[in-house]
Structure formats: C-alpha cells, structure tokens
Amino acid sequence: MDKILGIVFTNRLMRTIFYFFYSRYLIKKYAYKRPKFEDRDILERIIFPYVLARFNPKRILDIGREDYQWFYNEFFIGRELWTIDINPERQEFGAHNHIVDDVANLKKHFKDNYFDFIIMNGVFGWGLNDKEAIEKTFASIYDILAPEGIFVFGWNDVEDLTPVPIKNIKALQQFKPFYFKPLKSNTFKAKNGGHTYNFYIK
C-alpha cells in the first residue's frame, strides 16, 4: 500500500482517480445506507476526495469525533492525521495522534502554520457555544493553518444550534472564502437539518 500511495501522491490525476474509488470503497464498507446527498455523504464522497486530490495535504487536523466517524482515519492513510475531542470516551474513534482537550486550547498543542487541511464538523453549537471560546477557537485554527491551507467548517444553520451568527465571528473573518469547485460555491447547505459547509483558505 505504501508503494501505491507513493505513486498516487505525486500525481494529481492519479490522486483524483484513486480517491474517487477509494472513498466509495470506504463508504460501502463502513457507512450505513443513506441518501446520496445527505450531509455526511457530501463530506465523504465529495469534500474529502477533492481536498486530498487537489491539495495533497500532508498534515491534517480533524476537530471533533463521534462513533460513526472512526473510519475517517482511513481516508488519510499515508498522511499525518491528528484528531481532538474534549470527551475522553471518544478517543477510541480518533486517529493514532489523538488529543483529549477543549478545541479552544489548540494553540497549546500545535505551532503556527502547521496544518495543510483542517476540518471542524459538528462542533460549533454542539459543545462549542461560548462566545469567547468560539473566537479563541477560530483564531487558533487560523494560526495553526499553513498559508494556502484549507479549512472546512461544518455547522447547522438553524437558530437553536447557532450560538453566534457566523457573520459576527471576528476571528473567522481572517480567512478568505474558498470557491469549492465540485459544489460550485464557497458554501453548501444540505437538504437535511440545515447542515452547512463553509470553505475557507488562509
């Protein structure tokens, strides 16, 4: 597998082909059946493969883990993957490099400009609710993301799960919106539950 990945990682076309089929293999093997364009399916079938093929990130941070996400580690084989979650019971679903801590404390663990790709999905409004902690978290994400690095922010665009309006988060304004070509926008709102993905670049 390492030899195959070595060839794949050096060629964008090969990466595109590989992750197109590999993502579908993982979904078929590990994920439960669900509508094609459900929010998790968008992440696994479109977002992950495109970022891995287009940007070939070497260091990845996945913020927040649930039991259904354990197989996400498989998307990033051959790369340096870190995960973080405040709940110690979720450590078993994280990467080999997993941290049990509040996401607001990211700067305690990583140096600036370290990650090529950061994703935070289902954390904002689901534990990350305090305004000060929200600002600190996004400021930290910006700092530890490398220049030209990609940040994918998944959140529920419903009033009860939006502790602070996105437009009012000052730290988030440091990022530049990123036009995500496969979804033809810098934001995508799934049909189920108002789940939304915002795409940014540093």
Phi, psi and omega in degrees: 000320181299321180294319178297314180295326178300321177288316182300315188293340184269356185224120185296319179298317178296321178296318181299313180294314182300309185286336174299311183279324182294320179297320180290326175296315181295317180297315181295323184281322190244334187265150177284161181291141182196166180302148186302321186253025173293156191302319179291325179295322176300316181296314187280325186267335185239306187292305180303308182300321182293314180298317181294322180282316185284318187253342178049054184294139180269324182237126186233142173237124177248114185264121180091131180222139173236170184299323182288352183263002186301325183283355176299334177303329183291335178296331191250025178300143181083003180232165179272105183252132174240145173229156178215139176205143183286337183272115181298338180289346181265002180301325181295341180265355184274182178284173174303321175267086182240142180240132173261105182188167175289137181299336179293348182259021183306321184294343177287340189248337186227147177275164180298149174062032186272319188261144176271335183212127177232134174234134173232111187230124177075029179248314177297121183086354179236048182127320174270090188235339182283133185301316180295318179294324178297312179298317181296320181296310182291326176296321179292318178300318179298316183295318185274353176277135181287155174305135185071008177286156183254135176238123176250123184245111179257129183208164180262114182277064175225148189304316184293339184246018178238087184296331177221131176305135183306320182294344181264000179274105185296318183297328180291336181287351177290331181284157171260137175300142180245126179284111182271101191305314182298333180254002172057038180189169173265006176209149179219129179247117180289160182286335184262124171068009179071016181294132188232144173244126173253138183245130183227159174225146180268000000 
